[in-house]
Amino acid sequence: MNVVTKPEIIVSINEKSGKVPDFSDDYVLMREKEFNAVLDGVNLSIILAIMRGHTHFVELMRETGLQKGKLARRLKRLLDSGWITKEDNKYLVSGRIFVVYDIGEINGNITIHISTDKGAFADPVYGLVVISGEPRNYCSTCPLRQACVNNVKSMARKYGVQLRGVEPSEAYVELFRVFVERDLTRKLRSGWRIIIKKGEV
């Protein structure tokens, strides 16, 4: 798996070989503190290993090189923050779209503000993209530029999105915003239910 890590964007491109793990199609809304758990390099390596199909504890130890106690603590952090779930003995990425939200109050009404410049989307075939602000133009000098171009175009075709961004980083952000502004909004307006699950934090 090729990974590019920059302050405002993280892009992983899955290798097309290998097993594809079970994958949820859920949207996961999380506070910024929980979202930031993925920005830690070790936590990110665990999530990427799970996305490559290494879903059992022993497999994750082997893939990440972490000792048992440290891996257990990291997995608990990712479980508590909502990035992963555990079903039987398997760890799974908890959703397809991760959205950062905040709570406010206007004239006695509670509001939920959903960020369009901080979030992530995961695809079992095309990889993980984490957005944490407006990315600068890193693409022009990146050795993986063409791989990203091919990857984001394939994702856009899969999800029916017409991209306008010139550089891959712009296109990834654009794709995420479509997932939030078009798809999530449409689902909520059509009566899609939000289920609040109590975390362990």
C-alpha positions as CSV (number, residue, x, y, z in Angstrom):
1,M,0.0,0.0,0.0
2,N,1.4,3.4,-1.0
3,V,0.9,6.2,1.5
4,V,1.4,9.9,1.2
5,T,1.2,11.8,4.5
6,K,1.0,15.7,4.5
7,P,-0.2,18.0,7.2
8,E,-3.6,18.6,5.5
9,I,-4.1,15.3,3.6
10,I,-3.2,11.6,3.9
11,V,-3.8,9.4,0.9
12,S,-3.3,5.6,0.8
13,I,-3.6,3.7,-2.4
14,N,-4.5,0.1,-2.0
15,E,-2.6,-2.6,-3.9
16,K,-5.1,-4.3,-6.1
17,S,-4.0,-7.7,-5.0
18,G,-4.8,-9.2,-1.6
19,K,-8.0,-9.9,0.2
20,V,-10.7,-7.2,0.6
21,P,-12.0,-7.0,4.1
22,D,-15.7,-6.7,5.1
23,F,-16.7,-3.1,4.8
24,S,-19.5,-1.0,6.2
25,D,-21.3,1.6,4.1
26,D,-22.1,3.7,7.1
27,Y,-21.4,7.4,7.7
28,V,-19.7,8.0,11.1
29,L,-20.0,11.4,12.7
30,M,-17.4,12.2,15.3
31,R,-16.0,15.1,17.3
32,E,-12.7,16.6,16.2
33,K,-10.9,15.0,19.2
34,E,-11.9,11.5,18.2
35,F,-11.2,12.2,14.5
36,N,-7.6,13.3,15.3
37,A,-6.8,9.8,16.6
38,V,-6.1,8.8,12.9
39,L,-3.5,11.6,12.5
40,D,-1.2,9.6,14.8
41,G,1.1,7.5,12.6
42,V,0.8,4.3,14.7
43,N,-3.0,4.5,14.7
44,L,-3.0,5.2,11.0
45,S,-0.8,2.1,10.4
46,I,-3.3,-0.1,12.3
47,I,-6.2,1.2,10.3
48,L,-4.4,0.7,7.0
49,A,-3.5,-2.9,8.1
50,I,-7.2,-3.6,8.8
51,M,-8.1,-2.1,5.4
52,R,-5.6,-4.6,3.8
53,G,-7.6,-7.4,5.4
54,H,-5.5,-8.1,8.5
55,T,-8.4,-8.1,10.9
56,H,-7.3,-10.4,13.7
57,F,-5.2,-9.3,16.7
58,V,-2.3,-11.7,15.9
59,E,-2.2,-10.5,12.2
60,L,-2.2,-6.9,13.3
61,M,0.8,-7.6,15.7
62,R,2.7,-9.1,12.8
63,E,1.8,-6.3,10.3
64,T,2.5,-3.3,12.6
65,G,5.4,-4.8,14.7
66,L,3.7,-3.6,17.9
67,Q,3.9,-5.5,21.1
68,K,0.7,-7.1,22.5
69,G,0.1,-4.5,25.3
70,K,0.8,-1.5,23.1
71,L,-1.4,-2.8,20.2
72,A,-4.2,-3.5,22.7
73,R,-4.1,0.1,24.0
74,R,-4.0,1.5,20.4
75,L,-7.0,-0.7,19.4
76,K,-9.0,0.4,22.4
77,R,-8.3,4.1,21.5
78,L,-9.5,3.5,17.9
79,L,-12.5,1.6,19.2
80,D,-13.4,4.3,21.7
81,S,-13.0,7.1,19.1
82,G,-15.2,5.3,16.5
83,W,-12.7,4.5,13.8
84,I,-13.0,0.8,14.1
85,T,-15.5,-1.8,15.4
86,K,-15.0,-5.3,16.7
87,E,-17.2,-8.2,15.6
88,D,-16.4,-11.5,17.2
89,N,-12.5,-11.6,16.9
90,K,-12.3,-9.3,13.9
91,Y,-11.5,-5.6,13.8
92,L,-13.2,-3.7,11.0
93,V,-13.1,-0.1,9.8
94,S,-16.4,1.2,11.2
95,G,-17.7,3.1,8.1
96,R,-17.1,4.5,4.7
97,I,-17.4,8.2,5.4
98,F,-16.0,9.9,8.6
99,V,-17.4,13.4,9.2
100,V,-16.3,15.9,11.9
101,Y,-19.2,17.7,13.6
102,D,-19.7,20.2,16.4
103,I,-22.7,21.2,18.5
104,G,-23.9,24.8,18.8
105,E,-27.0,26.7,20.0
106,I,-28.8,29.4,18.1
107,N,-31.9,31.1,19.7
108,G,-32.5,28.1,21.9
109,N,-32.2,25.6,19.1
110,I,-29.5,23.0,19.1
111,T,-27.5,22.9,15.8
112,I,-25.1,20.3,14.4
113,H,-22.4,21.8,12.3
114,I,-20.8,19.3,9.9
115,S,-17.3,20.2,8.6
116,T,-16.6,19.9,4.8
117,D,-12.9,20.4,5.2
118,K,-12.1,17.8,7.8
119,G,-13.0,14.2,7.5
120,A,-12.2,11.0,5.7
121,F,-13.5,8.4,3.3
122,A,-12.4,4.8,3.0
123,D,-12.9,2.4,0.1
124,P,-12.0,-1.3,0.3
125,V,-10.6,-1.2,-3.3
126,Y,-9.1,2.3,-3.6
127,G,-7.8,3.1,-0.1
128,L,-8.2,5.7,2.6
129,V,-8.2,9.5,2.3
130,V,-8.0,11.7,5.4
131,I,-8.5,15.4,5.0
132,S,-7.5,17.9,7.6
133,G,-7.8,21.3,5.9
134,E,-7.2,22.7,2.5
135,P,-4.1,20.9,1.1
136,R,-1.4,22.9,-0.6
137,N,-0.1,21.9,-4.0
138,Y,2.0,18.9,-3.0
139,C,1.1,16.9,-6.1
140,S,3.4,18.5,-8.7
141,T,6.5,17.1,-7.0
142,C,5.0,13.9,-5.6
143,P,6.3,10.6,-7.1
144,L,2.8,9.1,-6.7
145,R,1.0,11.8,-8.6
146,Q,0.0,9.6,-11.5
147,A,-1.1,6.8,-9.2
148,C,-3.3,9.3,-7.4
149,V,-4.7,10.7,-10.6
150,N,-5.7,7.2,-11.7
151,N,-7.0,6.4,-8.2
152,V,-9.2,9.5,-7.7
153,K,-10.6,9.2,-11.3
154,S,-11.6,5.6,-10.6
155,M,-13.2,6.6,-7.3
156,A,-15.1,9.4,-9.0
157,R,-16.5,7.0,-11.7
158,K,-17.5,4.5,-9.0
159,Y,-19.5,7.1,-7.0
160,G,-20.8,9.1,-10.0
161,V,-18.9,12.3,-9.3
162,Q,-17.8,14.8,-11.9
163,L,-14.5,16.2,-10.8
164,R,-13.3,19.8,-11.5
165,G,-10.1,19.8,-9.5
166,V,-6.9,19.9,-11.5
167,E,-4.5,18.2,-8.9
168,P,-5.3,15.0,-7.2
169,S,-5.3,16.6,-3.7
170,E,-8.0,19.1,-4.9
171,A,-10.0,16.2,-6.4
172,Y,-9.9,14.1,-3.2
173,V,-11.2,17.1,-1.2
174,E,-13.9,17.7,-3.9
175,L,-14.9,14.0,-3.7
176,F,-15.2,14.2,0.1
177,R,-17.4,17.3,-0.1
178,V,-19.7,15.6,-2.5
179,F,-20.1,12.7,-0.1
180,V,-21.1,15.2,2.6
181,E,-23.0,17.9,0.7
182,R,-24.8,15.6,-1.8
183,D,-25.0,12.2,-0.4
184,L,-25.3,12.7,3.4
185,T,-27.6,15.7,3.0
186,R,-29.8,13.7,0.6
187,K,-30.0,10.8,3.0
188,L,-30.9,13.0,5.9
189,R,-33.6,14.9,3.9
190,S,-35.1,11.6,2.8
191,G,-35.7,10.6,6.4
192,W,-32.5,8.6,7.0
193,R,-32.3,7.9,10.7
194,I,-29.3,8.9,12.9
195,I,-28.6,6.3,15.6
196,I,-26.6,7.5,18.6
197,K,-24.3,4.7,20.0
198,K,-22.8,5.3,23.4
199,G,-19.0,5.0,23.3
200,E,-16.8,3.8,26.0
201,V,-14.9,7.0,26.5
